[in-house]
Amino acid sequence: MKTIDDLATEGVAGKRVFVRADLNVPLDGTTITDDGRIRAVAPTIAKLAALGAKVVVASHLGRPKGAPDPAFSLAPAAERLGEILGQGVAFATDTVGESAASVVAGLADGQVAVLENLRFNAGETSKDDAERGAFADQLAQLADLYVGDGFGAVHRKHASVFDLPKRLPHAAGDLIATEVGVLKKLTEDVKRPYVVVLGGAKVSDKLGVIDNLLKKADRILIGGGMAYTFLAAKGHEVGISLLQKDQIPVCLEYLAEAEKRGVEFVLPVDVLVSADFPDLKTKAPAHPDLVAADAIPADKEGLDIGPKTRELYAAKLADAGTVFWNGPMGVFEHPDYANGTKAVAQGLLASDAFTVVGGGDSAAAVRLLGFDENAFGHISTGGGASLEYLEGKTLPGLAALED
């Protein structure tokens, strides 16, 4: 897999370099609430600009349905990128139309432009190879070289991720190179004990990674909404908590497999519950009740792990050699349900382990709760991509860069 340094050796000055970034940031209207992904790719863009390239940045944002939608415009991300780079960033109001062609043609060496949301064109995400390829052909007209640096999208077989690098000389950006290097540390020559912390809403989102990590991890700690399906599998009442009944047989299989392999599979022992979901806008006090994990009232919902579980999980992290954490322990956006997620983050920092925070929600939680990002070994920009890599899947965007 070529790198930017390889391209630099060959010469990029004066060339149009298409950078497939991941600027898929959360927005409140037009206000970016977490700019972590923009800051993560900015060094690659700055490096290319410093080498004299004409940098054309492209990304998706959200899930527009193949047509322009102002709610998903990349304009706020382009503005924020300019602030981070400390230079003006031109913005094209389309992807492959007149504005894109004009903006790219107007770039001088070392300047940067951002195209509008790639998913405003149906060809970007099309399942039809010809339609996707036709859009990639149009994008290829805007560039001389391709740099893939949107790690959060490399598990998608999309035009800008999979088809475009086949049409241009290509290389991996520094962010993707770093991400792949980190994930190899989680799959090859792992320093033990290897502890995996999984949270988030649904068990079904993590099935593949649990299945694969049962063969590699020493301990797996479960929290978040997915914990309640495991608790239900053990025969416990979970009230109105998030529950995937159809996944109970799979959870039972995983619990049995963990016991067979000698993998510690740790579930919450106490939880914070309420009959009402908290107001995340006003952050009004929620007044949750604390109950044992096997005694959740039928009319209440589990929304965070309790203090005994926090202590238990901290103890399970204390001697770790490697930790991979994906998914919050509760509704961390509300202060009354943030302590479980905060305890896991503190547990990572208190250990001497190589720590990897994977997934958008976990990364957002680290920032929202005031932790120093640099204190962790690595904060990944690719939740789904990281999980699929750890499942052992071939990621289309990485495969395209390796050709």
Sequence and secondary structure as in RCSB ss.txt:
>XXXX:A:sequence
MKTIDDLATEGVAGKRVFVRADLNVPLDGTTITDDGRIRAVAPTIAKLAALGAKVVVASHLGRPKGAPDPAFSLA
PAAERLGEILGQGVAFATDTVGESAASVVAGLADGQVAVLENLRFNAGETSKDDAERGAFADQLAQLADLYVGDG
FGAVHRKHASVFDLPKRLPHAAGDLIATEVGVLKKLTEDVKRPYVVVLGGAKVSDKLGVIDNLLKKADRILIGGG
MAYTFLAAKGHEVGISLLQKDQIPVCLEYLAEAEKRGVEFVLPVDVLVSADFPDLKTKAPAHPDLVAADAIPADK
EGLDIGPKTRELYAAKLADAGTVFWNGPMGVFEHPDYANGTKAVAQGLLASDAFTVVGGGDSAAAVRLLGFDENA
FGHISTGGGASLEYLEGKTLPGLAALED
>XXXX:A:secstr
  BHHHHHHH  TT EEEEE      EETTEES  HHHHHHHHHHHHHHHTT EEEEE   S   SS  GGG SH
HHHHHHHHHHTS EEE SSSSSHHHHHHHHT  TT EEE   GGGSGGGT S HHHHHHHHHHHHTT SEEEE  
GGGTTS  IIIIIGGGTS EEE HHHHHHHHHHHHHHSS  SSEEEEE SS GGGGHHHHHHHTTT SEEEE ST
THHHHHHHTT   TTS   GGGHHHHHHHHHHHHHHT EEE  SEEEEESS   TTT      EEEETT   TT 
EEEEE HHHHHHHHHHHHT SEEEEES SS TTSGGG HHHHHHHHHHHHS SEEEEESHHHHHHHHHTT  GGG
SSEE S HHHHHHHHTT   HHHHHHH 
